[in-house]
Amino acid sequence: MHLAHYLGLLHRAQITLADAFRQVGAAHRDEPDVAHLCEQQARVCDGHAGRLEPFVRRYAEQAPDEPDRLHSELFRGTRTGGIGLLRDLQDLYLMANECDICWTMVGQAAQGVRDRDLFAVVQGCEGETAIQLQWLRGRMKQAAPQALIVAD
């Protein structure tokens, strides 16, 4: 059963996204909304990872060897300035999208194996990930004119 692989991927993606939110918030403290909301969203990701842990352990016993290139590396650190903020938010958006599609696939598998507890976690976390994506998209729209039109 490969469900264990995707649970591991999703768990790791949530931890990585939490760390990236914290890094972006700290790097762009001059944008108070970004600093505050990035920290808030990091806590949401921490909660998602915590809710996944029992399932990662439960299904780990059934996992064959891990496929090559299962984990991706989307975030390589923060940048500075307006264009840096825009690129950092875009990186977060891509990472959150990876989580979003993983939630979908894990949810489908949870239904397939009739794991109601896992499916309940997926339903709750999927909605919170959608909110993250919505905020990131809106904040990129807000930052884009300044970053792309006005010279530094």
Secondary structure, DSSP 8 states (H G I E B T S, - for coil): --HHHHHHHHHHHHHHHHHHHHHHHHHTTTSHHHHHHHHHHHHHHHHHHHHHHHHHHHHHTT--S--TT-S---------HHHHHHHHHHHHHHHHHHHHHHHHHHHHHHHHTT-HHHHHHHHHHHHHHHHHHHHHHHHHHHHHHHHHHS--
